Amino acid sequence: MSSTIWIWKQISGLAARYNDVVYARPMISHSHEFLVYFGGDIQDLQENMVKCVEKKKYIEWSLDNTANILSYNFPKYHVFVVCPSRTSNVFSCFDNFVKCSDYGIPTFSSTFNALENLQELVKSFCTKLNTLDVNQDTAIYTPDKVNLTLMAFSKGCVVLNQFLYEFQYYQSQLISDTSMINFINNIKSIWWLDGGHGGYKDTWVTDRNVLESLAKLKIDVHVHVTPYQIQDTSRPWISMEESCFYNTLQSLNVPIQRIVHFENKPRSVIMHFNILKIIKET
């Protein structure tokens, strides 16, 4: 089943940070559930993937098709797929959300303003929806009335990790940023899907102090992984970090779901991508 999608170019976020976004509308009217997705390496707009030899064979997982998949599996949600601000060959780089190397390897910081960029994007999403004539949907969308689900796959998980460092920053301020605190409180769930990147550390957040800040928010956490990442013997830190992330959040009584998919099957990149097809609204 295919949803109608829109490709929005250069949607304004914070200051000079502009983002291309693929939008798929929900299957029901008057929904105020927003799902914001950040994709992995290789994933790009279909129009770009067909021009690239390395990406072309994975066109099933284009950002356009991913928006359709998520819309089908999460029918109550407005789906917003945020495109990487830069691609380097097959590598996705989310420079608008986290400081990245040439290949998208992150350096995390508590003051990169990724959450502020997301906040401004959500405002822009609401403005677009209020002017989009879809089946006479008369709902009025305002940022304070939406429930946010954040989701990332593979490389895109670096964006979610950056958000965690900023949660800690905003909680530590002597004078609260009321607007940002209210925005953060609208985040109801976060989904990490088989996180990974080309660096030698920081695939998953393991700093207990940072994870304690997440725990205070009572956000539902979903972790879905496959052997492609957690059984990669050439990158053993992925499994160790993911275990630390999960076990620490469990010890902090975070509402967390963890599922290992394709556990007894040979590792492959197709297995990795197929996680996108099997996750569903809970």
Backbone as CSV, one residue per row, in Angstrom:
resi,resn,N_x,N_y,N_z,CA_x,CA_y,CA_z,C_x,C_y,C_z
1,MET,0.856,-1.197,0.000,0.000,0.000,0.000,0.886,1.239,0.000
2,SER,0.557,2.186,-0.847,1.394,3.373,-0.994,0.629,4.617,-0.552
3,SER,1.297,5.428,0.222,0.729,6.698,0.657,1.153,7.781,-0.322
4,THR,0.374,8.854,-0.373,0.811,10.015,-1.142,1.932,10.697,-0.385
5,ILE,3.013,11.016,-1.091,4.118,11.698,-0.424,4.404,13.028,-1.105
6,TRP,4.990,13.911,-0.328,5.445,15.206,-0.824,6.934,15.323,-0.526
7,ILE,7.673,15.925,-1.415,9.078,16.224,-1.160,9.200,17.731,-1.019
8,TRP,9.541,18.158,0.174,9.673,19.579,0.479,11.152,19.938,0.494
9,LYS,11.528,20.882,-0.312,12.926,21.291,-0.408,13.194,22.496,0.496
10,GLN,14.350,22.465,1.125,14.863,23.610,1.883,13.860,24.135,2.916
11,ILE,13.401,23.226,3.765,12.525,23.625,4.866,13.378,24.287,5.945
12,SER,12.926,25.418,6.431,13.762,26.186,7.356,13.745,25.584,8.752
13,GLY,14.956,25.467,9.302,15.128,25.081,10.692,15.695,26.264,11.445
14,LEU,16.745,26.040,12.203,17.386,27.097,12.972,18.329,27.902,12.092
15,ALA,18.146,29.222,12.103,19.057,30.139,11.385,19.250,29.681,9.944
16,ALA,20.483,29.378,9.554,20.777,29.027,8.161,20.738,27.525,7.906
17,ARG,20.156,26.775,8.805,20.073,25.323,8.629,18.781,24.977,7.892
18,TYR,18.919,24.549,6.642,17.767,24.168,5.828,17.811,22.668,5.570
19,ASN,16.633,22.068,5.526,16.544,20.616,5.424,15.515,20.216,4.373
20,ASP,15.887,19.293,3.485,14.910,18.679,2.599,14.169,17.604,3.393
21,VAL,12.869,17.502,3.149,12.025,16.604,3.945,11.058,15.871,3.024
22,VAL,10.901,14.571,3.261,9.861,13.792,2.593,8.707,13.638,3.574
23,TYR,7.509,13.989,3.133,6.337,13.940,4.012,5.320,12.936,3.488
24,ALA,4.798,12.106,4.400,3.683,11.207,4.093,2.579,11.458,5.105
25,ARG,1.374,11.646,4.618,0.270,11.979,5.518,-0.260,10.724,6.217
26,PRO,-0.922,10.888,7.347,-1.470,9.734,8.073,-2.687,9.162,7.367
27,MET,-3.046,7.953,7.754,-4.209,7.284,7.171,-5.516,7.782,7.787
28,ILE,-5.409,8.530,8.891,-6.602,9.064,9.541,-6.525,10.584,9.562
29,SER,-7.675,11.221,9.677,-7.720,12.683,9.703,-7.503,13.207,11.117
30,HIS,-7.104,14.446,11.177,-6.982,15.174,12.441,-6.019,14.513,13.430
31,SER,-5.006,13.854,12.917,-3.992,13.282,13.800,-2.962,14.344,14.166
32,HIS,-2.582,14.360,15.418,-1.528,15.269,15.871,-0.292,14.488,16.316
33,GLU,-0.135,13.289,15.735,1.043,12.464,15.996,2.059,12.692,14.879
34,PHE,3.240,13.154,15.248,4.313,13.405,14.278,5.432,12.384,14.494
35,LEU,5.863,11.734,13.419,7.019,10.836,13.454,8.116,11.468,12.602
36,VAL,9.248,11.759,13.212,10.374,12.383,12.511,11.491,11.348,12.406
37,TYR,11.914,11.075,11.174,12.855,9.974,10.898,14.152,10.495,10.286
38,PHE,15.266,9.902,10.736,16.595,10.194,10.192,17.187,8.887,9.667
39,GLY,17.558,8.868,8.399,17.968,7.627,7.753,19.451,7.319,7.851
40,GLY,19.832,6.243,7.182,21.199,5.752,7.257,22.017,6.070,6.023
41,ASP,23.263,5.594,6.038,24.093,5.681,4.844,23.371,5.001,3.683
42,ILE,23.688,5.401,2.493,23.088,4.906,1.242,21.730,5.536,1.003
43,GLN,20.896,5.658,2.038,19.549,6.194,1.850,19.596,7.644,1.370
44,ASP,18.856,7.901,0.311,18.797,9.232,-0.286,17.470,9.341,-1.005
45,LEU,17.174,10.523,-1.526,15.994,10.659,-2.371,16.152,9.754,-3.587
46,GLN,15.051,9.203,-4.036,15.088,8.261,-5.153,15.716,8.893,-6.388
47,GLU,15.421,10.168,-6.621,15.949,10.845,-7.807,17.474,10.904,-7.794
48,ASN,18.065,10.889,-6.610,19.521,10.880,-6.495,20.089,9.471,-6.550
49,MET,19.380,8.515,-5.979,19.893,7.145,-5.922,19.994,6.510,-7.297
50,VAL,19.071,6.845,-8.193,19.114,6.235,-9.530,20.335,6.691,-10.319
51,LYS,20.954,7.782,-9.905,22.117,8.315,-10.613,23.439,7.799,-10.050
52,CYS,23.381,7.033,-8.968,24.598,6.593,-8.276,24.701,5.075,-8.337
53,VAL,25.780,4.572,-8.903,25.954,3.127,-9.074,25.893,2.402,-7.735
54,GLU,26.576,2.947,-6.717,26.628,2.275,-5.415,25.271,2.258,-4.713
55,LYS,24.441,3.265,-4.977,23.159,3.374,-4.280,22.006,2.736,-5.048
56,LYS,22.159,2.628,-6.348,21.036,2.255,-7.205,20.426,0.910,-6.825
57,LYS,21.264,-0.045,-6.431,20.746,-1.383,-6.131,19.963,-1.432,-4.818
58,TYR,20.018,-0.342,-4.056,19.277,-0.278,-2.793,18.094,0.684,-2.882
59,ILE,17.603,0.894,-4.091,16.568,1.913,-4.290,15.276,1.588,-3.530
60,GLU,15.094,0.309,-3.214,13.935,-0.088,-2.407,13.905,0.666,-1.080
61,TRP,15.092,1.120,-0.641,15.208,1.782,0.655,15.464,3.282,0.502
62,SER,15.066,3.824,-0.642,15.158,5.277,-0.810,14.352,5.965,0.284
63,LEU,14.642,7.222,0.520,13.899,7.955,1.548,12.431,8.101,1.173
64,ASP,12.148,8.187,-0.122,10.758,8.241,-0.579,10.025,6.954,-0.185
65,ASN,10.652,5.798,-0.510,10.025,4.517,-0.188,9.949,4.291,1.318
66,THR,10.957,4.749,2.035,10.942,4.607,3.492,9.778,5.383,4.099
67,ALA,9.498,6.563,3.571,8.338,7.331,4.048,7.055,6.531,3.857
68,ASN,6.937,5.850,2.717,5.763,5.012,2.464,5.683,3.841,3.435
69,ILE,6.817,3.186,3.666,6.850,2.044,4.585,6.424,2.469,5.985
70,LEU,6.991,3.567,6.454,6.667,4.040,7.800,5.215,4.494,7.898
71,SER,4.717,5.110,6.845,3.328,5.553,6.841,2.376,4.362,6.950
72,TYR,2.724,3.274,6.279,1.891,2.064,6.326,1.952,1.406,7.702
73,ASN,3.137,1.366,8.295,3.311,0.689,9.582,2.933,1.557,10.782
74,PHE,2.868,2.857,10.554,2.471,3.799,11.611,1.346,4.677,11.066
75,PRO,0.158,4.085,10.846,-0.901,4.771,10.084,-1.475,6.017,10.742
76,LYS,-1.280,6.179,12.046,-1.830,7.353,12.731,-0.913,8.568,12.635
77,TYR,0.253,8.389,12.049,1.293,9.412,12.147,1.492,10.205,10.860
78,HIS,1.716,11.499,11.017,2.351,12.286,9.971,3.825,11.877,9.969
79,VAL,4.331,11.423,8.832,5.721,10.960,8.755,6.567,12.027,8.064
80,PHE,7.623,12.447,8.729,8.558,13.432,8.183,9.949,12.789,8.129
81,VAL,10.421,12.520,6.936,11.748,11.935,6.749,12.717,13.077,6.457
82,VAL,13.631,13.327,7.381,14.578,14.432,7.231,15.791,13.942,6.448
83,CYS,16.034,14.554,5.303,17.165,14.148,4.472,18.474,14.627,5.096
84,PRO,19.558,13.884,4.893,20.860,14.390,5.352,21.180,15.702,4.658
85,SER,21.844,16.593,5.356,22.170,17.887,4.753,23.294,17.760,3.737
86,ARG,23.997,16.616,3.803,25.123,16.405,2.887,25.340,14.908,2.733
87,THR,25.699,14.487,1.523,26.121,13.105,1.322,27.526,13.113,0.738
88,SER,28.354,12.203,1.232,29.715,12.037,0.733,29.823,10.617,0.208
89,ASN,29.721,10.483,-1.113,29.603,9.172,-1.749,28.349,8.491,-1.191
90,VAL,28.496,7.384,-0.439,27.319,6.717,0.123,27.042,7.147,1.563
91,PHE,27.859,8.042,2.099,27.777,8.385,3.520,26.838,9.570,3.755
92,SER,25.890,9.377,4.667,24.947,10.435,5.038,25.534,11.269,6.167
93,CYS,25.435,12.583,6.027,26.009,13.507,7.010,24.923,14.478,7.474
94,PHE,24.621,14.432,8.754,23.561,15.272,9.321,24.173,16.486,10.009
95,ASP,24.868,17.308,9.217,25.582,18.466,9.767,24.665,19.464,10.458
96,ASN,23.384,19.473,10.107,22.453,20.409,10.739,22.084,20.001,12.164
97,PHE,22.446,18.773,12.540,22.065,18.268,13.857,23.241,17.869,14.736
98,VAL,24.376,17.549,14.133,25.523,17.110,14.918,26.794,17.399,14.126
99,LYS,27.849,17.776,14.820,29.122,18.019,14.148,29.634,16.710,13.573
100,CYS,29.940,16.713,12.264,30.313,15.482,11.565,31.636,15.635,10.834
101,SER,32.326,14.506,10.675,33.495,14.458,9.804,33.029,14.411,8.354
102,ASP,33.988,14.330,7.431,33.647,14.241,6.011,32.757,13.039,5.718
103,TYR,32.840,12.006,6.550,32.083,10.779,6.317,30.923,10.610,7.294
104,GLY,30.573,11.680,7.982,29.413,11.642,8.863,29.662,11.067,10.233
105,ILE,30.929,10.869,10.606,31.249,10.365,11.941,31.071,11.507,12.940
106,PRO,30.300,11.292,14.012,29.897,12.411,14.878,30.913,12.772,15.951
107,THR,30.882,14.043,16.333,31.504,14.515,17.567,30.403,15.186,18.369
108,PHE,30.030,14.600,19.476,28.873,15.080,20.216,29.222,16.277,21.094
109,SER,28.226,17.136,21.274,28.392,18.356,22.062,27.058,18.672,22.714
110,SER,27.093,19.293,23.858,25.841,19.642,24.537,25.229,20.928,24.005
111,THR,25.965,21.653,23.155,25.500,22.990,22.736,25.501,23.162,21.219
112,PHE,25.176,22.101,20.481,25.142,22.214,19.022,23.803,22.742,18.514
113,ASN,22.829,22.847,19.406,21.488,23.372,19.070,20.711,22.472,18.115
114,ALA,20.937,21.167,18.220,20.167,20.231,17.401,18.697,20.241,17.785
115,LEU,18.415,20.305,19.078,17.018,20.335,19.509,16.326,21.614,19.066
116,GLU,17.060,22.710,19.094,16.471,23.969,18.634,16.190,23.904,17.136
117,ASN,17.086,23.252,16.391,16.845,23.070,14.962,15.599,22.214,14.732
118,LEU,15.465,21.141,15.507,14.276,20.296,15.402,13.022,21.076,15.767
119,GLN,13.104,21.878,16.802,11.953,22.687,17.222,11.494,23.611,16.095
120,GLU,12.450,24.250,15.440,12.101,25.142,14.334,11.547,24.360,13.146
121,LEU,12.089,23.176,12.910,11.559,22.335,11.834,10.109,21.956,12.100
122,VAL,9.805,21.583,13.323,8.430,21.208,13.658,7.490,22.392,13.453
123,LYS,7.940,23.588,13.777,7.139,24.783,13.487,6.886,24.898,11.984
124,SER,7.930,24.661,11.193,7.783,24.727,9.734,6.853,23.635,9.225
125,PHE,6.932,22.437,9.819,6.025,21.356,9.431,4.576,21.781,9.663
126,CYS,4.313,22.370,10.809,2.946,22.800,11.124,2.459,23.846,10.128
127,THR,3.332,24.769,9.776,2.969,25.794,8.794,2.629,25.155,7.455
128,LYS,3.431,24.184,7.021,3.167,23.500,5.748,1.833,22.757,5.799
129,LEU,1.582,22.051,6.885,0.348,21.276,6.982,-0.878,22.173,7.001
130,ASN,-0.757,23.332,7.604,-1.900,24.244,7.672,-2.243,24.849,6.321
131,THR,-1.327,24.748,5.369,-1.591,25.275,4.028,-1.746,24.162,2.998
132,LEU,-1.680,22.902,3.458,-1.777,21.757,2.557,-3.225,21.309,2.500
133,ASP,-3.824,21.361,1.334,-5.235,21.001,1.173,-5.332,19.508,0.893
134,VAL,-5.510,18.722,1.947,-5.582,17.270,1.801,-6.924,16.784,2.324
135,ASN,-7.799,16.403,1.401,-9.102,15.846,1.769,-9.848,16.702,2.794
136,GLN,-9.733,18.008,2.608,-10.443,18.938,3.479,-10.140,18.709,4.967
137,ASP,-8.894,18.361,5.265,-8.471,18.232,6.666,-8.495,19.625,7.292
138,THR,-9.404,19.810,8.232,-9.596,21.143,8.814,-8.813,21.334,10.111
139,ALA,-8.002,20.360,10.475,-7.225,20.480,11.712,-6.240,21.637,11.606
140,ILE,-6.027,22.306,12.714,-5.016,23.355,12.806,-3.843,22.792,13.614
141,TYR,-2.664,22.852,13.018,-1.486,22.256,13.651,-0.612,23.339,14.274
142,THR,-0.338,23.179,15.557,0.579,24.072,16.260,1.586,23.206,17.015
143,PRO,2.823,23.666,17.130,3.872,22.832,17.736,3.556,22.357,19.152
144,ASP,2.826,23.167,19.907,2.553,22.788,21.298,1.487,21.711,21.415
145,LYS,0.801,21.396,20.304,-0.288,20.422,20.349,0.091,19.074,19.741
146,VAL,1.317,18.918,19.268,1.688,17.665,18.612,2.458,16.764,19.576
147,ASN,2.300,15.464,19.364,3.089,14.463,20.080,4.187,13.974,19.143
148,LEU,5.419,14.015,19.606,6.557,13.698,18.752,7.091,12.300,19.020
149,THR,7.295,11.560,17.941,8.061,10.316,17.967,9.299,10.539,17.122
150,LEU,10.463,10.296,17.694,11.724,10.444,16.972,12.256,9.061,16.648
151,MET,12.706,8.877,15.418,13.157,7.563,14.972,14.364,7.723,14.069
152,ALA,15.331,6.830,14.224,16.500,6.872,13.346,16.988,5.463,13.068
153,PHE,17.580,5.318,11.895,18.096,4.030,11.426,19.578,4.162,11.116
154,SER,20.372,3.219,11.629,21.784,3.116,11.275,22.525,4.427,11.562
155,LYS,23.110,5.060,10.539,23.855,6.308,10.733,22.984,7.404,11.349
156,GLY,21.704,7.430,11.007,20.818,8.474,11.524,20.719,8.508,13.034
157,CYS,21.093,7.399,13.691,21.027,7.357,15.154,21.977,8.348,15.809
158,VAL,22.965,8.852,15.058,23.855,9.864,15.646,23.062,11.114,16.024
159,VAL,21.982,11.383,15.301,21.149,12.554,15.623,20.449,12.343,16.964
160,LEU,19.892,11.150,17.163,19.240,10.858,18.442,20.235,10.958,19.595
161,ASN,21.444,10.460,19.377,22.462,10.523,20.429,22.804,11.970,20.783
162,GLN,22.882,12.820,19.759,23.138,14.241,20.003,22.027,14.854,20.856
163,PHE,20.782,14.483,20.567,19.668,14.993,21.371,19.856,14.651,22.854
164,LEU,20.376,13.462,23.151,20.536,13.059,24.551,21.487,13.988,25.295
165,TYR,22.580,14.370,24.638,23.523,15.294,25.275,22.874,16.654,25.525
166,GLU,21.976,17.039,24.632,21.302,18.328,24.812,20.198,18.258,25.863
167,PHE,19.558,17.092,26.024,18.623,16.934,27.147,19.343,17.259,28.454
168,GLN,20.533,16.694,28.601,21.310,16.923,29.824,21.640,18.407,29.993
169,TYR,21.997,19.053,28.894,22.352,20.475,28.955,21.172,21.314,29.443
170,TYR,19.998,21.117,28.847,18.847,21.947,29.220,18.407,21.676,30.654
171,GLN,18.555,20.452,31.113,18.186,20.145,32.496,19.158,20.755,33.501
172,SER,20.375,21.063,33.055,21.403,21.568,33.974,21.399,23.087,34.128
173,GLN,20.595,23.778,33.316,20.613,25.241,33.344,19.924,25.795,34.590
174,LEU,20.545,26.793,35.208,19.969,27.403,36.405,18.672,28.132,36.083
175,ILE,18.635,28.752,34.903,17.414,29.415,34.435,16.874,28.596,33.270
176,SER,15.730,27.992,33.464,15.189,27.081,32.458,14.751,27.821,31.202
177,ASP,14.991,27.197,30.063,14.452,27.661,28.791,13.060,27.040,28.667
178,THR,12.057,27.790,29.071,10.700,27.237,29.163,10.203,26.709,27.830
179,SER,10.478,27.439,26.759,10.038,27.019,25.435,10.641,25.668,25.068
180,MET,11.935,25.498,25.324,12.587,24.241,24.979,12.131,23.104,25.890
181,ILE,11.990,23.376,27.164,11.529,22.328,28.082,10.144,21.835,27.674
182,ASN,9.269,22.753,27.297,7.933,22.357,26.839,8.016,21.536,25.561
183,PHE,8.924,21.931,24.662,9.097,21.183,23.420,9.590,19.764,23.711
184,ILE,10.582,19.645,24.569,11.116,18.323,24.921,10.028,17.451,25.538
185,ASN,9.156,18.052,26.319,8.079,17.287,26.953,7.064,16.758,25.946
186,ASN,7.083,17.284,24.730,6.209,16.762,23.676,6.778,15.510,23.016
187,ILE,8.021,15.169,23.324,8.630,13.952,22.764,8.150,12.765,23.585
188,LYS,7.389,11.894,22.958,6.757,10.781,23.677,7.520,9.469,23.528
189,SER,8.200,9.281,22.405,8.960,8.041,22.223,10.131,8.280,21.288
190,ILE,11.186,7.468,21.482,12.374,7.522,20.631,12.727,6.094,20.228
191,TRP,12.982,5.915,18.924,13.295,4.596,18.374,14.697,4.595,17.777
192,TRP,15.560,3.724,18.311,16.876,3.481,17.724,16.808,2.191,16.913
193,LEU,17.091,2.269,15.613,17.006,1.109,14.727,18.392,0.745,14.209
194,ASP,19.007,-0.266,14.806,20.276,-0.824,14.325,21.330,0.262,14.110
195,GLY,21.561,1.034,15.157,22.491,2.159,15.062,23.907,1.741,14.706
196,GLY,24.574,2.584,13.911,25.965,2.325,13.558,26.533,3.449,12.714
197,HIS,27.850,3.639,12.802,28.547,4.594,11.931,29.994,4.143,11.790
198,GLY,30.774,4.847,11.005,32.119,4.407,10.660,33.197,4.693,11.681
199,GLY,32.837,5.310,12.799,33.835,5.615,13.822,34.160,4.416,14.690
200,TYR,35.078,4.628,15.624,35.542,3.546,16.487,34.970,3.628,17.898
201,LYS,34.002,4.499,18.096,33.359,4.634,19.405,32.086,5.456,19.225
202,ASP,31.340,5.569,20.315,30.155,6.449,20.358,29.065,6.054,19.364
203,THR,28.916,4.757,19.127,27.765,4.304,18.345,26.495,4.404,19.186
204,TRP,26.639,4.082,20.465,25.554,4.221,21.434,26.051,5.085,22.592
205,VAL,25.141,5.803,23.224,25.514,6.630,24.372,25.671,5.727,25.598
206,THR,26.811,5.844,26.266,27.075,5.016,27.446,27.319,5.840,28.710
207,ASP,27.375,7.146,28.582,27.608,8.023,29.735,26.375,7.995,30.647
208,ARG,26.552,7.476,31.845,25.408,7.315,32.748,24.744,8.647,33.078
209,ASN,25.522,9.697,33.228,24.943,11.006,33.540,24.015,11.483,32.427
210,VAL,24.428,11.253,31.184,23.582,11.627,30.047,22.319,10.773,30.033
211,LEU,22.466,9.491,30.280,21.306,8.597,30.264,20.359,8.879,31.430
212,GLU,20.884,9.360,32.536,20.012,9.765,33.647,19.116,10.933,33.245
213,SER,19.631,11.814,32.400,18.815,12.935,31.913,17.670,12.431,31.051
214,LEU,17.942,11.421,30.220,16.873,10.801,29.432,15.853,10.148,30.359
215,ALA,16.328,9.465,31.389,15.421,8.758,32.301,14.432,9.708,32.972
216,LYS,14.864,10.913,33.274,13.996,11.882,33.950,12.793,12.280,33.095
217,LEU,12.914,12.106,31.783,11.864,12.573,30.874,10.725,11.571,30.707
218,LYS,10.930,10.334,31.144,9.892,9.295,31.037,9.451,9.068,29.591
219,ILE,10.389,9.191,28.678,10.120,8.931,27.262,10.186,7.429,27.014
220,ASP,9.249,6.889,26.231,9.308,5.482,25.837,10.472,5.278,24.871
221,VAL,11.304,4.293,25.158,12.475,4.019,24.326,12.311,2.656,23.662
222,HIS,12.578,2.611,22.357,12.517,1.372,21.588,13.878,1.135,20.949
223,VAL,14.423,-0.048,21.160,15.702,-0.434,20.567,15.467,-1.678,19.722
224,HIS,15.729,-1.560,18.423,15.607,-2.698,17.510,16.957,-2.899,16.834
225,VAL,17.506,-4.091,16.961,18.842,-4.365,16.432,18.848,-5.674,15.655
226,THR,19.893,-5.858,14.852,20.091,-7.097,14.093,21.544,-7.541,14.228
227,PRO,21.825,-8.795,13.875,23.213,-9.265,13.884,24.138,-8.450,12.985
228,TYR,23.585,-7.762,11.988,24.437,-6.965,11.094,25.298,-5.996,11.888
229,GLN,24.742,-5.414,12.935,25.506,-4.478,13.761,26.068,-5.152,15.011
230,ILE,25.223,-5.805,15.788,25.668,-6.245,17.118,26.493,-7.529,17.081
231,GLN,26.594,-8.183,15.919,27.480,-9.343,15.789,28.612,-9.080,14.799
232,ASP,28.904,-7.814,14.567,30.003,-7.445,13.667,31.322,-7.595,14.429
233,THR,32.066,-8.665,14.135,33.304,-8.937,14.881,34.401,-7.932,14.572
234,SER,34.284,-7.212,13.460,35.280,-6.183,13.146,35.007,-4.879,13.896
235,ARG,33.828,-4.773,14.494,33.462,-3.579,15.273,32.824,-4.015,16.602
236,PRO,33.594,-4.685,17.457,33.009,-5.266,18.678,32.452,-4.238,19.652
237,TRP,32.906,-2.986,19.535,32.413,-1.956,20.463,30.925,-1.673,20.276
238,ILE,30.388,-1.958,19.080,28.962,-1.692,18.865,28.127,-2.518,19.837
239,SER,28.404,-3.804,19.905,27.657,-4.683,20.801,27.848,-4.290,22.262
240,MET,29.085,-3.969,22.640,29.364,-3.600,24.032,28.647,-2.308,24.414
241,GLU,28.689,-1.325,23.512,28.026,-0.049,23.806,26.508,-0.208,23.862
242,GLU,25.963,-0.998,22.932,24.511,-1.188,22.910,24.046,-1.884,24.183
243,SER,24.805,-2.866,24.642,24.463,-3.555,25.894,24.513,-2.592,27.076
244,CYS,25.531,-1.741,27.106,25.649,-0.755,28.182,24.478,0.216,28.155
245,PHE,24.124,0.698,26.971,22.994,1.616,26.795,21.719,0.986,27.342
246,TYR,21.442,-0.226,26.894,20.208,-0.910,27.294,20.193,-1.212,28.791
247,ASN,21.267,-1.780,29.288,21.304,-2.171,30.699,21.237,-0.961,31.625
248,THR,21.900,0.127,31.229,21.851,1.334,32.059,20.440,1.904,32.107
249,LEU,19.780,1.976,30.956,18.413,2.502,30.942,17.471,1.602,31.730
250,GLN,17.671,0.298,31.622,16.853,-0.614,32.433,17.046,-0.350,33.924
251,SER,18.298,-0.158,34.326,18.587,0.074,35.747,18.007,1.394,36.240
252,LEU,17.767,2.317,35.298,17.188,3.616,35.637,15.663,3.622,35.509
253,ASN,15.101,2.434,35.265,13.642,2.260,35.164,13.030,3.029,33.999
254,VAL,13.802,3.172,32.933,13.266,3.779,31.714,12.332,2.773,31.045
255,PRO,11.169,3.205,30.561,10.293,2.285,29.820,10.924,1.944,28.471
256,ILE,11.599,0.808,28.398,12.388,0.468,27.217,12.006,-0.907,26.682
257,GLN,11.874,-0.974,25.373,11.648,-2.233,24.666,12.874,-2.511,23.808
258,ARG,13.403,-3.727,23.881,14.547,-4.115,23.051,14.217,-5.415,22.331
259,ILE,14.391,-5.412,21.004,14.129,-6.608,20.206,15.306,-6.842,19.271
260,VAL,15.794,-8.082,19.261,16.801,-8.498,18.284,16.073,-9.224,17.160
261,HIS,16.188,-8.719,15.948,15.527,-9.321,14.790,16.519,-10.174,13.994
262,PHE,15.997,-11.191,13.306,16.802,-12.057,12.419,17.982,-12.682,13.172
263,GLU,17.713,-13.089,14.406,18.797,-13.491,15.308,19.592,-14.690,14.801
264,ASN,18.947,-15.618,14.131,19.617,-16.849,13.716,19.898,-16.894,12.222
265,LYS,19.971,-15.730,11.610,20.210,-15.674,10.168,21.570,-15.056,9.875
266,PRO,22.161,-15.404,8.726,23.478,-14.844,8.373,23.407,-13.324,8.249
267,ARG,24.459,-12.652,8.679,24.521,-11.201,8.614,24.523,-10.737,7.163
268,SER,23.753,-9.683,6.894,23.760,-9.078,5.557,23.211,-7.671,5.653
269,VAL,23.574,-6.840,4.675,23.070,-5.471,4.673,21.568,-5.451,4.390
270,ILE,21.063,-6.469,3.665,19.623,-6.540,3.406,18.868,-6.792,4.709
271,MET,19.414,-7.667,5.548,18.840,-7.876,6.882,18.751,-6.551,7.634
272,HIS,19.830,-5.792,7.545,19.925,-4.483,8.207,18.783,-3.576,7.754
273,PHE,18.593,-3.453,6.443,17.536,-2.591,5.917,16.143,-3.132,6.227
274,ASN,16.001,-4.451,6.256,14.675,-5.043,6.447,14.064,-4.736,7.809
275,ILE,14.873,-4.264,8.733,14.319,-3.871,10.033,13.267,-2.772,9.858
276,LEU,13.413,-1.981,8.783,12.460,-0.897,8.534,11.075,-1.429,8.191
277,LYS,11.014,-2.638,7.628,9.725,-3.195,7.226,8.963,-3.821,8.388
278,ILE,9.684,-4.259,9.408,9.016,-5.073,10.425,8.673,-4.314,11.703
279,ILE,9.204,-3.105,11.864,8.789,-2.328,13.035,7.391,-1.767,12.794
280,LYS,6.609,-1.734,13.842,5.235,-1.252,13.724,4.852,-0.469,14.972
281,GLU,3.785,0.286,14.818,3.239,1.043,15.943,2.874,0.097,17.073
282,THR,3.235,0.460,18.284,2.949,-0.410,19.431,1.711,0.071,20.179
